[in-house]
């Protein structure tokens, strides 16, 4: 569905230009640029995780094209919170210009600094907290507490001479959060009364009716599941979900069990959270994996990653009996996490595997062991009504989420023509309370694969999909430069097609004959001869096997 | 998780041997064999659809190994209903012995006959209906009406001198079905009173609490969605869901709209259902696609397949703007179907695409436009209580479903030791009310790919997965037989790795040097030289690119 691409006119002084670079049309790689009077402010810079039609890709980055030639004009990157889809692309941005200042809360900056350390980058940072006001060139920033599935998340209100924009980052409106840090509706009310020109809000759960339940409801469930478990308990969750881990630590402590943290990111993140005081570890509850073997099974809780069925994570390896912890009857597994769409097969395969080993598997489907981190429709309605924004640009969501969020805005009285369902690269200008779409950039997916960034193309992915569906057949032939006679080969190799290579005995004489016929007709050109081989093998494989493997002919003249 | 494989002892006369060949540990390829006194009865013979870790596979069949040498002893195949996961493998079984009788209801046999016609097989059939009693050799069969998401489904009660087994097929207990044909609980009561030795029941929804809502609840929702739609309505559903299509026809008729059936299987199945009286087409409501173009958009309903986001189906092609029907603002799409796990990404991609074109998309998530075809936990409890079976073998489900179903049996008082969570190939003997596991066969997945059946191996699939993740690099070299000098090549080809082949310029001299060094050290063996090439290219690609593509070296001596 290609949109009409058009370049915006040159930005006039005193007008604010807003360009979502990522996060619209996808859950991930969130990034927006704000530009006024020659200066650019960025909000978030995250990664997107690939789907199954993007095989082998490690990460997907926002397309930095619009800012590549403007690096010196960037005055800072506001990071709303520490999740990968908001901070994961920062190392790739800082590789372009390492001294771009990063602005965020204590925990957010600690998490990005740990990540940057792996890339050997020491960033320039500015720590902010809720209530803080910062002037960054033409941008006046106010930071506002929001509640999310990671502590210390912030919304940012950006005021310029062109108008005021409120960007929520990710948030929900839990009224009884564990850390008592609620989304600051008073601040929203004040901004609404002053007049909000543009509201950009998290759309993830806009199509979920009602309200996200309280995180606090999960604690008692965890505690009772652990209390009833005859043997070990293994809890899997996201490695940055400090409050979820807090509840597991508390439930374990209440049941006189010790907790072992498992998985590199879990150990690292909880170390940071505990050091900074976000995670309050009950006395002596955490122990080392090595010491755990000396304790009885019913005194142990393992806290691990791998809730999405990731094949290399601890939990999948347990399900496949490839981990030193051997799951058996009486063990209880708790998946205290959402099931991210697309991961179902992997997660259910893991659950089936764990159950086959005798474990009891507790998950969102059969117990209240997870709540979402995002505001549902009911919560968003509160926001629209207290803010009464002049214009609305839903962010952070697939098309279905953006449309649902826009419809909520319209229902609360925002005029339909002021409600924008946009996509990555849509360019908006704001001035005097009016927002207009002024351009549509042609932005792509930037694939990270191994050490390569942006080298893997859509054509490579298409090749991979064909290879995965059908495998390939390669045919090598060397022909005499003068006579066209076949000197070496055809040497046929195939993978993913059939194990028995004797299957190709039938086509070898056909290839030789086709090449010799072509030679007789005067064809000497390599490319043309390769076409002859491709056609011959293609026809044979289609007729004999009703299959369409990739055919890779190589004809060399010697 | 390999189970202990052991061969059962020879079957004693007068004992009934029950072997689930497929459908345990998976939703699909349902098939069970019953053997007594040298005669074999089969219940169902379905296919399984592949998951993403089985790329390129068209279908998966049950492993016929246990019956391959016993074909003449098979006295018939009972087909409980006409869904692919119960009848889809029949053509492959009949290719082994075409005159195996097929036993089923009118609609079931009509659907399998249509399928067999494509394979040019005319089967021997025995039509049965609810209440019918048939003696087939040592098996006394009673057929019992059950309600499901396709009309004319039957459970079968198998009585032999060894005892009585009730196999439900797929079912639910809708108490207000459209065709007023309810699951016959009176028959269940009678069988329970006589004494049921083994109950084999559908586990699909055993982990869903409560009761499946009534199909009848959907009609008014469909009708009101259609009434409110300003333009065309496109409804997608499974092509065999006669009652769902019935409700769409009725809702269209009530709204003075015409219906166009789209998709080959939809047209074929509804033709059969209408001919046999299962689908009651309101007067003149069906029209041809060609005539539809002459009607205003708000007088049309399209009834199509493709609810699972299948890329080649009508609906995905509409979303991708590859269909003659161009979706636009005001069009309404109704997905009157479940979202089968694993299809989420594809379905959401399709929904996002349709919404981006301006369509309103109504689905299970935002309106009551679908109910399941399978009994939930509450319904299964009714069955256990009215039947009071001595032994229970849950079928038709993944491990998590089988375990949930077994737990329901245990909760109603079936002793835990008489409740069997088994897998494909587990062999049970029944005699005098006692069921024992007597063996575990080693059964595999039989993959259909193009015209090949059982030729694609797990190794091929592993190759395909590697190819899809990483692509491949093939290197062809011809070396002099005498000197080991490189005569031709290295000629490098890659797919799914990088588009720019200049990337390999760096490794070519390394390959030549490695081969010449090997030659100097006296290595002449092809396989050893191929290893040299593989190692050289592998090391280079790992160091330079941090990637692990499949490396396919070919070294030829000339």
Contacts between the chains, C-beta under 8 A, distances in Angstrom:
chain1	res1	chain2	res2	distance
A	1	B	320	7.6
A	1	B	321	6.5
A	1	B	353	6.0
A	1	B	356	5.2
A	1	B	357	6.8
A	25	B	352	7.1
A	51	B	345	5.0
A	52	B	52	5.1
A	52	B	345	6.2
A	53	B	345	7.5
A	55	B	468	4.1
A	55	B	469	5.5
A	56	B	468	6.5
A	56	B	469	3.7
A	56	B	470	5.4
A	56	B	471	7.3
A	56	B	496	7.4
A	207	B	365	7.0
A	207	B	366	6.7
A	320	B	1	7.7
A	321	B	1	6.6
A	341	B	344	4.0
A	341	B	345	6.2
A	341	B	348	6.0
A	342	B	344	5.6
A	342	B	345	4.2
A	344	B	341	4.0
A	344	B	342	5.6
A	344	B	344	6.0
A	345	B	51	5.0
A	345	B	52	6.2
A	345	B	53	7.5
A	345	B	341	6.3
A	345	B	342	4.2
A	348	B	341	6.0
A	348	B	398	6.5
A	348	B	400	7.0
A	351	B	399	7.8
A	351	B	400	5.5
A	352	B	25	7.1
A	352	B	398	5.0
A	352	B	399	3.9
A	352	B	400	5.6
A	353	B	1	6.0
A	353	B	399	7.7
A	355	B	399	4.8
A	355	B	400	5.6
A	355	B	403	5.4
A	356	B	1	5.1
A	356	B	399	5.1
A	357	B	1	6.7
A	361	B	400	7.2
A	365	B	207	7.0
A	366	B	207	6.7
A	398	B	348	6.4
A	398	B	352	5.0
A	399	B	351	7.8
A	399	B	352	3.8
A	399	B	353	7.7
A	399	B	355	4.7
A	399	B	356	5.1
A	400	B	348	6.9
A	400	B	351	5.5
A	400	B	352	5.6
A	400	B	355	5.7
A	400	B	361	7.2
A	403	B	355	5.4
A	449	B	547	6.5
A	450	B	545	5.0
A	450	B	546	3.5
A	450	B	547	3.9
A	451	B	544	7.7
A	451	B	545	5.8
A	451	B	546	4.1
A	451	B	547	7.8
A	452	B	498	7.5
A	452	B	545	6.0
A	452	B	546	7.9
A	452	B	547	7.5
A	455	B	498	5.7
A	455	B	500	7.9
A	456	B	498	7.3
A	457	B	499	5.3
A	459	B	499	5.8
A	460	B	471	6.8
A	460	B	495	7.9
A	460	B	496	5.4
A	460	B	497	6.9
A	460	B	498	6.8
A	460	B	499	6.1
A	461	B	496	7.7
A	463	B	471	6.5
A	463	B	495	4.4
A	463	B	496	4.2
A	464	B	467	6.9
A	464	B	468	5.0
A	464	B	469	7.4
A	464	B	470	8.0
A	464	B	471	5.7
A	464	B	495	7.9
A	464	B	496	3.9
A	465	B	468	6.8
A	467	B	464	6.9
A	467	B	467	3.7
A	467	B	468	5.9
A	467	B	471	6.7
A	467	B	472	7.2
A	467	B	495	6.4
A	467	B	496	5.6
A	468	B	55	4.1
A	468	B	56	6.5
A	468	B	464	4.9
A	468	B	465	6.8
A	468	B	467	5.9
A	468	B	468	2.9
A	469	B	55	5.5
A	469	B	56	3.7
A	469	B	464	7.4
A	470	B	56	5.4
A	470	B	464	8.0
A	471	B	56	7.3
A	471	B	460	6.8
A	471	B	463	6.5
A	471	B	464	5.7
A	471	B	467	6.7
A	472	B	467	7.2
A	472	B	472	7.0
A	472	B	495	6.9
A	474	B	474	5.1
A	474	B	493	6.6
A	474	B	552	6.9
A	476	B	476	4.5
A	476	B	491	7.2
A	476	B	554	6.1
A	478	B	478	6.5
A	478	B	488	5.4
A	478	B	558	7.8
A	487	B	558	7.2
A	488	B	478	5.4
A	488	B	488	6.9
A	488	B	556	5.7
A	488	B	558	5.4
A	489	B	556	7.3
A	491	B	476	7.1
A	491	B	554	5.4
A	491	B	556	6.1
A	493	B	474	6.6
A	493	B	552	5.4
A	493	B	554	6.0
A	495	B	460	7.9
A	495	B	463	4.4
A	495	B	464	7.9
A	495	B	467	6.4
A	495	B	472	6.9
A	495	B	550	6.3
A	495	B	552	6.7
A	496	B	56	7.4
A	496	B	460	5.4
A	496	B	461	7.7
A	496	B	463	4.2
A	496	B	464	3.9
A	496	B	467	5.6
A	497	B	460	6.9
A	498	B	452	7.5
A	498	B	455	5.8
A	498	B	456	7.4
A	498	B	460	6.8
A	499	B	457	5.4
A	499	B	459	5.8
A	499	B	460	6.1
A	500	B	455	8.0
A	544	B	451	7.7
A	545	B	450	5.1
A	545	B	451	5.8
A	545	B	452	6.1
A	546	B	450	3.5
A	546	B	451	4.1
A	546	B	452	7.9
A	547	B	449	6.6
A	547	B	450	3.9
A	547	B	451	7.8
A	547	B	452	7.5
A	550	B	495	6.3
A	552	B	474	6.9
A	552	B	493	5.4
A	552	B	495	6.7
A	554	B	476	6.1
A	554	B	491	5.5
A	554	B	493	6.0
A	556	B	476	8.0
A	556	B	488	5.7
A	556	B	489	7.3
A	556	B	491	6.0
A	558	B	478	7.8
A	558	B	487	7.2
A	558	B	488	5.3
